[in-house]
Amino acid sequence: MSIKVCLIFVGLFFSTLAFAGSGKAISPHWSGDDSTTSPTYIFISNITDKNVNVSVTFYGDDGTVIPVTTYTNFINGNTQLAPRATGRVKISPPVRTNGYAVIEWENEASDDNIVALVAHGYRVMVNSTYRRADITIPVNNGMPF
């Protein structure tokens, strides 16, 4: 019986290690189109002292994946944020649409960060009379994830 208990303990211990050093948060809303006067961004800041692997997936209102148009200040083929750096992703869907975005991160190798990012969505809207409205949506209530 003691071998069985030991195996259960080891299994539980290693299964919890698999979840350490990564995280995910959802930007609950974005709205965008291919307009150059009304861009849509998600700003993401790495709050650690090490590189962090980051991916952002935008989903349209019908569930389709909307590709990122531009990555700014990302490194290693737009897959990582440097320590203490802020990057942004921009989308310009071909037609006006809405949706949500999923931001995921993972430590490199044996890094042990519990949280690594803070983020917010940002939209500039300019209407036909050229009135500007800036809209910001905090991700995870502005708390690190």
C-alpha positions, 0 to 999 in steps of 0.5 A, spaced: 500 500 500 505 504 501 508 504 494 501 506 491 501 512 496 508 514 494 506 513 486 500 518 487 504 523 491 509 523 486 504 523 480 500 529 484 507 533 485 509 532 478 502 534 475 502 541 479 509 542 476 506 542 469 502 548 470 507 552 473 510 558 469 504 559 464 498 563 464 492 566 460 487 572 460 482 574 456 480 581 453 473 580 453 471 585 447 475 588 441 472 592 435 475 593 429 476 594 421 481 595 416 480 603 417 487 607 418 484 612 423 481 607 428 486 602 430 485 596 435 491 594 439 492 590 445 498 592 449 502 587 453 507 588 458 512 583 461 513 585 468 518 580 469 526 580 469 526 575 463 524 573 456 517 571 456 513 567 450 507 570 449 501 569 444 495 573 442 489 570 438 483 574 436 476 571 435 471 574 431 464 575 433 462 568 429 468 565 432 473 565 427 480 567 428 482 574 426 490 574 424 494 579 428 496 585 423 502 588 426 507 586 432 510 592 435 516 591 440 516 583 440 522 579 439 524 572 436 519 572 431 514 576 434 513 570 440 517 573 446 517 580 450 523 582 453 524 583 460 520 589 463 518 591 455 511 593 453 509 590 446 503 591 442 499 587 437 494 591 432 489 588 428 485 590 422 480 585 420 477 586 413 470 588 415 468 591 421 467 586 426 467 584 434 470 579 438 474 577 444 482 575 445 486 570 448 493 572 451 497 566 453 504 566 456 509 561 458 516 562 461 522 560 458 526 553 460 526 553 468 524 560 469 519 560 475 515 566 474 508 565 477 505 572 474 508 575 468 504 580 464 499 586 465 495 588 459 489 592 456 485 593 449 485 600 446 481 602 440 481 609 437 475 611 434 474 617 429 467 618 426 465 622 420 465 628 423 472 627 426 471 626 433 475 622 436 474 617 442 479 613 445 477 606 449 481 602 453 479 595 456 483 592 462 485 585 461 484 581 468 481 587 471 488 590 470 491 585 475 498 581 473 496 574 470 
